[in-house]
């Protein structure tokens, strides 16, 4: 038996000649279907079943490949209407990215009127961050962390009443992941209760911690090569800064004149010079006229000023010399959440007159330091935004949230360039703090799950 295969191409309008033994079927727009006719001619002689099966398999392979080519047309790139890819409100794109409520981040902005030119060396810092180190030694939530200004070293503070010093060059392989576990090289103990805030001096020689016990402890930083099994050195604790009467929520340090700022649940903001006998230089908001301060920072482009956020939703720039408020950023809009206007964190841009605030109602807001007006506002997370950090070049903003994500934002376009799911929730809380290394390519996050993580 001899087997012959024929392929016919049926068109919508004009007929086409029969092509004999065609192995490659040309695909043309006018062809609607391919029809394979298998003509089996029986002759006297031997019968080859294997030949018949090979021919049928060949035709089926050709037809399946053509069908896949027909179905696998590339989807069109979603139209963003002039917006960034991550800000598109296309329904299809939302389902693909899983952004949900984050698909339309921009709430309001007046950037045309209050715009600033960011540095042009964006490519120098653009990268994708990947988890590298996991810091596992704390027994309760890690409330804050800060890097050494030069070395691959960081300090963490925790609700377990301790601070810990970590050297990222002293690692051991993790058991169940590609990351590296880091063991602390030193543990600081002096607080009676959870430690809530942290600042490292610009020289890296000292660090300061604030606790729920209302004290600020001043520490001499041990060497990064200290032996974890050495005997306790009492000289590590340099002293205590006393004056607050309630929990110390925030600390920040400026190398200019060696100044330390603190804010407390007692309603005051205090300016300190730790090296002077009378450490507390000035006290602000003594009468709680603006509410309870929640965070504090020195203004990057004018070290003679500082900015403080309050639980009322306001943020205020103070003159450090006169102790007077000079710019007030009022709470914007009425939130439906009970504490919607509450500001969890305030940071100042390192080179531009811009203040950024993180809010309980999921917003991040940008203000102009000169006019006090809102520049831009956006829904940035699916839960409260708890922490912010600006990279040393002033190009990227990092935010953390109780939705368990860390997000990297391009400050020029206000778009999210990377999302990292870093921590697990504990009692509906997740990420407490984020930080950029001042001089190396490290970022870090601290969480309620008692972990700190470093990304490279």
Secondary structure as GFF3:
##gff-version 3
##sequence-region A 1 456
A	DSSP	beta_strand	2	11	.	.	.	ID=ss1
A	DSSP	beta_strand	19	20	.	.	.	ID=ss2
A	DSSP	beta_strand	31	41	.	.	.	ID=ss3
A	DSSP	alpha_helix	49	71	.	.	.	ID=ss4
A	DSSP	three_ten_helix	85	87	.	.	.	ID=ss5
A	DSSP	alpha_helix	91	97	.	.	.	ID=ss6
A	DSSP	three_ten_helix	100	103	.	.	.	ID=ss7
A	DSSP	beta_strand	106	109	.	.	.	ID=ss8
A	DSSP	three_ten_helix	122	124	.	.	.	ID=ss9
A	DSSP	beta_strand	131	135	.	.	.	ID=ss10
A	DSSP	beta_strand	142	147	.	.	.	ID=ss11
A	DSSP	beta_strand	153	158	.	.	.	ID=ss12
A	DSSP	beta_strand	162	173	.	.	.	ID=ss13
A	DSSP	beta_strand	180	189	.	.	.	ID=ss14
A	DSSP	beta_strand	195	200	.	.	.	ID=ss15
A	DSSP	beta_strand	206	211	.	.	.	ID=ss16
A	DSSP	beta_strand	216	220	.	.	.	ID=ss17
A	DSSP	three_ten_helix	234	236	.	.	.	ID=ss18
A	DSSP	beta_strand	237	241	.	.	.	ID=ss19
A	DSSP	beta_strand	248	254	.	.	.	ID=ss20
A	DSSP	three_ten_helix	256	258	.	.	.	ID=ss21
A	DSSP	beta_strand	259	264	.	.	.	ID=ss22
A	DSSP	beta_strand	269	272	.	.	.	ID=ss23
A	DSSP	beta_strand	280	284	.	.	.	ID=ss24
A	DSSP	beta_strand	293	298	.	.	.	ID=ss25
A	DSSP	beta_strand	305	310	.	.	.	ID=ss26
A	DSSP	beta_strand	315	319	.	.	.	ID=ss27
A	DSSP	beta_strand	325	329	.	.	.	ID=ss28
A	DSSP	beta_strand	343	348	.	.	.	ID=ss29
A	DSSP	beta_strand	354	359	.	.	.	ID=ss30
A	DSSP	beta_strand	363	368	.	.	.	ID=ss31
A	DSSP	beta_strand	374	379	.	.	.	ID=ss32
A	DSSP	beta_strand	385	390	.	.	.	ID=ss33
A	DSSP	beta_strand	396	401	.	.	.	ID=ss34
A	DSSP	beta_strand	405	410	.	.	.	ID=ss35
A	DSSP	beta_strand	415	421	.	.	.	ID=ss36
A	DSSP	beta_strand	431	436	.	.	.	ID=ss37
A	DSSP	beta_strand	443	447	.	.	.	ID=ss38
A	DSSP	beta_strand	452	455	.	.	.	ID=ss39
###
